[in-house]
Amino acid sequence: MLIRRFTPLLLSLALGACATHQPGASSEARSWSDARQLVLVTTADWDSTGGELRRFDRDGSGWREVGTSQPIAVGRTGLAWGLGLSAPRSDGPVKREGDGKAPAGAFAIGPAFGYAGTARTGLDYQAMTTNDWCIDVPDSAHYNRIVDRSVVTAPGVEKSTEPMRLDIHGKNGDQRYRQGFVIQHNAAAAPSAGSCIFAHLWGSPGQATAGCTAMAPELMQPLLAWLDRSRKPVFVQLPRAQYAQLRGAWNLPEINNPASQAPSR
């Protein structure tokens, strides 16, 4: 999902990531071979609604984990292959608008956003207002964009159901979008391929989402402070079996997942 006001920045990030070549990497992995930060989410399987988030720095000796794994929630119907730095594959479902699935694959990380005027983060930041909406209407010219509805009047914009100030337009002062960042799924805005994908706060511990990745404020705050756009961070989200299959080709770190952890449904 692209924030309209940041399109030039995000385009330059994508082009810059293609400039280096890492021996042994797949053609997909080369598109993020100069990433120096990795946000990694793994789930037990395609249908799990919960999982673990880890973060890694990369230097000359490879990936180094920062902190420890933390619980997160994903889509209410699990994961499906999304459109990002990696292409959908044939060994799982494919993300579609309204399917309740969070996108699997590798994605650039876009700007941070929130209710406050400023935020402690190395990402670009956009304070959301009552007029900011993410357009989830597939036939709109602004599909998968955050726009100011007091300015943009294109057909379909008024049909969006995704206000960025949930505390104003939602119920009980909803805080889920108080802090978050954009996961660049479907940046080309292919119709019905899925829209408005974020990492944001969860409504309650473990509460599944409509397709985003949600977490506790105690995880989001240090994550935003750590993320730095100059280090070209990448977001990878996969079921464990797919992670094991792709780890080598994508030059990802080895992780230990507790075998006793049951899938979250």
Summary of the structure (lengths in Angstrom):
residues: 265
radius of gyration: 17.2
end to end distance: 26.2
largest distance: 52.1
contacts: 909
relative contact order: 0.24
helix: 17%
strand: 31%
